[in-house]
Amino acid sequence: MLWTPPGDVLETTRIGDYLRFLYRSRSLSFDSYDPAWRWAVANIEEFWQSIWDYFAVVAHTPAAAVLPERIMPGARWFPGATVNYAEHAIARAADVAIVARSQTRDADVTLTRADLADRVARAAAGLRRLGVGRGDRVVAYLPNVPETVVAFLATASLGAVFSSCAPEFGPRAVADRVRQIEPKVLIACDGYRYGAREIDRAREVALVRAELPTLQATVILSYLRPNFDAERFPGALPWENLLSRAAPAAFEAVPFDHPLYILYSSGTTGLPKAIVHGHGGILLEHLKMLALHHDLGPGDRFFWFTTTGWMMWNYLVSGLLSGSTVVLFDGDPAYPDLSALWRAAEELGITYFGASAPYLHACMRAALEPGRDFDLSRLRGVGSTGAPLLPAGFEWVYAKVGGRLLLGSVSGGTDVCTAFVGACPLVPVWSGEISCRCLGAKVESFDPDGRPLVEELGELVLTEPMPSMPVAFWNDPSGERYRASYFDRWPGVWRHGDWIEITRRGSCIITGRSDATLKRGGVRIGTSEFYGVVEAIPEVAESLVVHLPDDHGGPGELLLFIVPREGATLDAALSARIGRALRENLSPRHVPDEIHAVPSVPRTLNNKKLEVPVRRILRGDPPEKVATVGAMANPESLDFFRALAASRNR
C-alpha cells in the first residue's frame, strides 16, 4: 500500500461533499467508497439523477425520465432534456480558464473566462457566416493550443459537431478519419515546432483539402509563422477573420444525445471507426470523473500531456467543467530534456499532472527525481493512462515525485471518452493496481462462459449502460458495426477488449488487450505483465512480444523484440538473462523462442504498442493492409518486421 486517505478526507474532498449531499437529499448514508459504488451501479437511474442534481446541470427543457429502459445497445438517457455542453464549460470555467505553453510560441498564453467567452462567441459568429449550423461538422487539424479549445466550444455552442486530428497525423490518416463525416469547415494550422524542429504543414493541408469534397471553407491558424500567407493556402481564410466580429454569447439547446464530437479508433488495422459522443453523456460523465474521482475544483490547475488526436484532449478540456484552470502543452515532452513537463509543473503551478504510462516509465528509467529537482509543492495528484502502469512505475511516483500524492492509474477508452476504472480520494493506492471501479460503471470480469470472476483474469465487461457510451457510429444507420464492436460476444453486455482481474478489495489489474494476450500451454499472460519483467532488465529500453499460434494446435511461437539501451548489446548472455527472468517471474512456457534486437518498437501516435499488426505482418499479411502509416508515430519501425517476415516465409 503506497497511499492511504487522510483522516479528514470526507470533509476536504468533493466526493465527501457529494456523499453529504446524498444524505441530505436522499437519506443515503455511506462512510466508505465500496458501498457507494455498489449503490450507484445497482441504482443507475437514481445515481445519474443525483449527479445531475448535485452539479446543477442546466436543462432548457426537462427530461421525461432518466433511463426509460435498461438496455445495451440502445439506452436512451434523459429523453426530452435539452442541454449544451459549451454553455456549461464556459459558465463553470475558472477566472483564469486556460494557461498554455508551446514550443512554437515564445511566451505562455493565458485566457480568462471572459476572454474565452468572448472568443467563443466571436468564433461561433464566424462559423455561422461560413454556413455552419446545427448538425454540421467542423474539423480541426490543430495542435493543443487555446485556439483549438475555442474552435471546439464555438462549434458545440451552435449545435454543430466537432472533430479533431493532431497536426502530426499524415494527410492520409486525417482523410481516412474526417472524410467519413463530410465536414463543412476545416480549421488547420500552417505548421508547428516539435522541440527544435520546424514542421511545415502547407502541403499536408492541401492534400487533406483535396480529399474533402464537402468542404465549403478552410480557416488557417498562422501558428508556425506570424502572418497568414494566402499564396500557400489559396482560397483559405485567416483565423483572425473568424474572430473579427464581436457577438453575444448564444447556445443552441440540443437533445441530451445530440452529437457533440466525433472521436476515432486508432485506425492502425483498417479504416478508423467514427465514434459519436453526445452533449449530455459527456457533460455528466466528465463532471463526475473530474470532480469526484480526480477531486478537481476551483483553485486547481489541471494538466494532461496529450495531443488533439487522443481522447485525453477532450477529457482535459472538460477540466473547465470542474472550475479548474486547464493547462495546455504543445511540443516534444523530451525537449530540451525529459524534465520539460515537470519544469512546466513547477512554473505553471500545476496541481494535477496527467501523462501516459510510457512517459512515466521513461522518466523512471532515466532516473529522474522531479520531486527533488523542482518545486512541486502545489501538486496533489498524478494521473496515468494509455497503457498499464507497472508496479515499479507506481513506486517511482511515490519515491521520486511525491509521497503524499493521489496517484490515479486509470483505464477506459475512446469508446466511452472516460475511464471506468481509476482512483478515488476515499480509496488507498496499491502498487500495480487500479484502485477502484468508478461510480456508475458496473465493470466486471467474465470467464469465456460469461460468468463473473474475482481474483482471476477475465474479459473486461460493462453489464449496465453508461451515459457516455457512444450515441452511434457515423454512417452506421442500422447499428450493425456498433453492435459488432462491443456486443458480439455476450448480447446486452459491453465487451471492451481488455483483460482485467478484480481483487477481493475491489481494486483492478489490467494486463493488456485481450486480442494481444499470450496463451501457451493453457497459461494465459497479459502483455503488460510480460513487459514488466523484460523492461525491468537494465539493458532493455523497451520491448514488444507477439505470439504466433500454431494452426495445428501446437504451442506456437513466442517472439520477443527488444530495443537495447544505449551501450548495451543483445548477446547470448543477455538473452539467457531475459529467458531466466521470464521463467522465474511468469512461467516456463513464456520463455521466448526467439529474441531479436530492433531499432524501435512500432507505436501509434498515442504511444500504444502495435502487437496485433506486427503479429499479422509476421504471419504474412502485407504491412500496408494491417497498419496505416499516417496513424503511426514511427512507421519506419515496420521495416524490420517486413524483412523478418520475408525471410521467415521464403
Secondary structure as the mmCIF struct_conf table of DSSP 4:
data_model
#
loop_
_struct_conf.conf_type_id
_struct_conf.id
_struct_conf.beg_label_comp_id
_struct_conf.beg_label_asym_id
_struct_conf.beg_label_seq_id
_struct_conf.end_label_comp_id
_struct_conf.end_label_asym_id
_struct_conf.end_label_seq_id
STRN STRN1 TRP A 3 TRP A 3
TURN_TY1_P TURN_TY1_P1 GLY A 7 ASP A 8
HELX_RH_AL_P HELX_RH_AL_P1 VAL A 9 THR A 12
BEND BEND1 THR A 13 THR A 13
HELX_RH_AL_P HELX_RH_AL_P2 ARG A 14 ARG A 26
BEND BEND2 ASP A 31 SER A 32
HELX_RH_AL_P HELX_RH_AL_P3 TYR A 33 ALA A 42
BEND BEND3 ASN A 43 ASN A 43
HELX_RH_AL_P HELX_RH_AL_P4 ILE A 44 TYR A 54
TURN_TY1_P TURN_TY1_P2 PHE A 55 ALA A 56
BEND BEND4 HIS A 60 HIS A 60
STRN STRN2 THR A 61 THR A 61
BEND BEND5 ALA A 64 ALA A 64
BEND BEND6 VAL A 66 VAL A 66
BEND BEND7 PRO A 68 PRO A 68
BEND BEND8 MET A 72 PRO A 73
BEND BEND9 PHE A 78 PHE A 78
TURN_TY1_P TURN_TY1_P3 PRO A 79 GLY A 80
STRN STRN3 THR A 82 VAL A 83
HELX_RH_AL_P HELX_RH_AL_P5 TYR A 85 ARG A 92
BEND BEND10 ASP A 95 ASP A 95
STRN STRN4 VAL A 96 SER A 102
BEND BEND11 GLN A 103 ALA A 107
STRN STRN5 VAL A 109 THR A 112
HELX_RH_AL_P HELX_RH_AL_P6 ARG A 113 ARG A 129
TURN_TY1_P TURN_TY1_P4 LEU A 130 GLY A 131
TURN_TY1_P TURN_TY1_P5 ARG A 134 GLY A 135
STRN STRN6 ARG A 137 TYR A 141
BEND BEND12 ASN A 144 VAL A 145
HELX_RH_AL_P HELX_RH_AL_P7 PRO A 146 SER A 157
TURN_TY1_P TURN_TY1_P6 LEU A 158 GLY A 159
STRN STRN7 VAL A 161 CYS A 165
TURN_TY1_P TURN_TY1_P7 PRO A 167 GLU A 168
BEND BEND13 PHE A 169 PHE A 169
HELX_RH_AL_P HELX_RH_AL_P8 PRO A 171 VAL A 178
HELX_RH_3T_P HELX_RH_3T_P1 ARG A 179 ILE A 181
BEND BEND14 LYS A 184 LYS A 184
STRN STRN8 VAL A 185 CYS A 189
BEND BEND15 ASP A 190 ASP A 190
STRN STRN9 GLY A 191 TYR A 194
TURN_TY1_P TURN_TY1_P8 GLY A 195 ALA A 196
STRN STRN10 ARG A 197 ASP A 200
HELX_RH_AL_P HELX_RH_AL_P9 ALA A 202 ALA A 210
TURN_TY1_P TURN_TY1_P9 GLU A 211 GLU A 211
TURN_TY1_P TURN_TY1_P10 PRO A 213 THR A 214
STRN STRN11 ALA A 217 LEU A 221
BEND BEND16 LEU A 224 ASN A 227
TURN_TY1_P TURN_TY1_P11 ALA A 230 ARG A 232
BEND BEND17 PHE A 233 PHE A 233
TURN_TY1_P TURN_TY1_P12 PRO A 234 GLY A 235
STRN STRN12 LEU A 237 PRO A 238
HELX_RH_AL_P HELX_RH_AL_P10 TRP A 239 LEU A 242
TURN_TY1_P TURN_TY1_P13 LEU A 243 LEU A 243
BEND BEND18 ARG A 245 ARG A 245
STRN STRN13 VAL A 254 PRO A 255
TURN_TY1_P TURN_TY1_P14 PHE A 256 ASP A 257
BEND BEND19 HIS A 258 HIS A 258
STRN STRN14 PRO A 259 TYR A 264
BEND BEND20 THR A 268 LEU A 271
HELX_LH_PP_P HELX_LH_PP_P1 PRO A 272 LYS A 273
STRN STRN15 ALA A 274 GLY A 278
HELX_RH_AL_P HELX_RH_AL_P11 HIS A 279 LEU A 287
HELX_RH_PI_P HELX_RH_PI_P1 LYS A 288 HIS A 293
BEND BEND21 HIS A 294 HIS A 294
TURN_TY1_P TURN_TY1_P15 PRO A 298 GLY A 299
STRN STRN16 ARG A 301 TRP A 304
TURN_TY1_P TURN_TY1_P16 THR A 308 GLY A 309
BEND BEND22 TRP A 310 TRP A 310
HELX_RH_AL_P HELX_RH_AL_P12 MET A 311 VAL A 317
HELX_RH_3T_P HELX_RH_3T_P2 SER A 318 SER A 322
TURN_TY1_P TURN_TY1_P17 GLY A 323 GLY A 323
HELX_LH_PP_P HELX_LH_PP_P2 SER A 324 SER A 324
STRN STRN17 THR A 325 ASP A 330
BEND BEND23 GLY A 331 GLY A 331
TURN_TY1_P TURN_TY1_P18 PRO A 333 ALA A 334
BEND BEND24 TYR A 335 ASP A 337
TURN_TY1_P TURN_TY1_P19 LEU A 338 SER A 339
HELX_RH_AL_P HELX_RH_AL_P13 ALA A 340 LEU A 348
TURN_TY1_P TURN_TY1_P20 GLY A 349 GLY A 349
BEND BEND25 THR A 351 THR A 351
STRN STRN18 TYR A 352 SER A 356
HELX_RH_AL_P HELX_RH_AL_P14 ALA A 357 ARG A 365
TURN_TY1_P TURN_TY1_P21 ALA A 366 ALA A 367
HELX_RH_AL_P HELX_RH_AL_P15 PRO A 370 ASP A 373
BEND BEND26 PHE A 374 PHE A 374
TURN_TY1_P TURN_TY1_P22 SER A 377 ARG A 378
STRN STRN19 GLY A 381 THR A 385
BEND BEND27 GLY A 386 ALA A 387
HELX_LH_PP_P HELX_LH_PP_P3 PRO A 388 LEU A 390
HELX_RH_AL_P HELX_RH_AL_P16 PRO A 391 TRP A 396
HELX_RH_PI_P HELX_RH_PI_P2 VAL A 397 VAL A 401
TURN_TY1_P TURN_TY1_P23 GLY A 403 ARG A 404
STRN STRN20 LEU A 406 SER A 409
STRN STRN21 SER A 411 GLY A 413
TURN_TY1_P TURN_TY1_P24 THR A 414 CYS A 417
STRN STRN22 THR A 418 GLY A 422
TURN_TY1_P TURN_TY1_P25 PRO A 425 LEU A 426
BEND BEND28 VAL A 427 VAL A 427
STRN STRN23 VAL A 429 VAL A 429
TURN_TY1_P TURN_TY1_P26 SER A 431 GLY A 432
BEND BEND29 GLU A 433 GLU A 433
STRN STRN24 ILE A 434 ILE A 434
STRN STRN25 CYS A 436 ARG A 437
HELX_LH_PP_P HELX_LH_PP_P4 CYS A 438 CYS A 438
TURN_TY1_P TURN_TY1_P27 LEU A 439 GLY A 440
STRN STRN26 VAL A 443 PHE A 446
TURN_TY1_P TURN_TY1_P28 PRO A 448 ASP A 449
BEND BEND30 GLY A 450 GLY A 450
STRN STRN27 PRO A 452 PRO A 452
BEND BEND31 VAL A 454 GLU A 456
STRN STRN28 LEU A 457 LEU A 462
BEND BEND32 THR A 463 GLU A 464
TURN_TY1_P TURN_TY1_P29 PRO A 467 SER A 468
BEND BEND33 MET A 469 MET A 469
BEND BEND34 VAL A 471 VAL A 471
STRN STRN29 ALA A 472 PHE A 473
TURN_TY1_P TURN_TY1_P30 TRP A 474 ASN A 475
TURN_TY1_P TURN_TY1_P31 PRO A 477 SER A 478
HELX_RH_AL_P HELX_RH_AL_P17 GLU A 480 TYR A 486
BEND BEND35 PHE A 487 TRP A 490
TURN_TY1_P TURN_TY1_P32 PRO A 491 GLY A 492
BEND BEND36 VAL A 493 VAL A 493
STRN STRN30 TRP A 494 ILE A 502
TURN_TY1_P TURN_TY1_P33 ARG A 504 ARG A 505
BEND BEND37 GLY A 506 GLY A 506
STRN STRN31 CYS A 508 ARG A 513
HELX_RH_3T_P HELX_RH_3T_P3 SER A 514 ALA A 516
STRN STRN32 LEU A 518 ARG A 520
TURN_TY1_P TURN_TY1_P34 GLY A 521 GLY A 522
STRN STRN33 VAL A 523 ILE A 525
HELX_RH_AL_P HELX_RH_AL_P18 THR A 527 VAL A 534
TURN_TY1_P TURN_TY1_P35 GLU A 535 ALA A 536
BEND BEND38 ILE A 537 ILE A 537
TURN_TY1_P TURN_TY1_P36 PRO A 538 GLU A 539
STRN STRN34 VAL A 540 LEU A 548
TURN_TY1_P TURN_TY1_P37 ASP A 551 HIS A 552
BEND BEND39 GLY A 553 GLY A 554
STRN STRN35 GLU A 557 PRO A 564
HELX_LH_PP_P HELX_LH_PP_P5 ARG A 565 ARG A 565
TURN_TY1_P TURN_TY1_P38 GLU A 566 GLY A 567
HELX_RH_AL_P HELX_RH_AL_P19 ALA A 572 ASN A 585
TURN_TY1_P TURN_TY1_P39 LEU A 586 LEU A 586
HELX_RH_3T_P HELX_RH_3T_P4 PRO A 588 HIS A 590
BEND BEND40 VAL A 591 VAL A 591
BEND BEND41 ASP A 593 ASP A 593
STRN STRN36 GLU A 594 ALA A 597
BEND BEND42 PRO A 599 PRO A 599
STRN STRN37 ARG A 603 THR A 604
TURN_TY1_P TURN_TY1_P40 LEU A 605 ASN A 606
STRN STRN38 LYS A 609 LYS A 609
HELX_RH_AL_P HELX_RH_AL_P20 GLU A 611 LEU A 618
TURN_TY1_P TURN_TY1_P41 ARG A 619 GLY A 620
HELX_RH_AL_P HELX_RH_AL_P21 PRO A 623 VAL A 626
HELX_RH_3T_P HELX_RH_3T_P5 VAL A 629 ALA A 631
STRN STRN39 MET A 632 MET A 632
BEND BEND43 ALA A 633 ALA A 633
HELX_RH_3T_P HELX_RH_3T_P6 PRO A 635 SER A 637
HELX_RH_AL_P HELX_RH_AL_P22 LEU A 638 ARG A 648
TURN_TY1_P TURN_TY1_P42 ASN A 649 ASN A 649
#
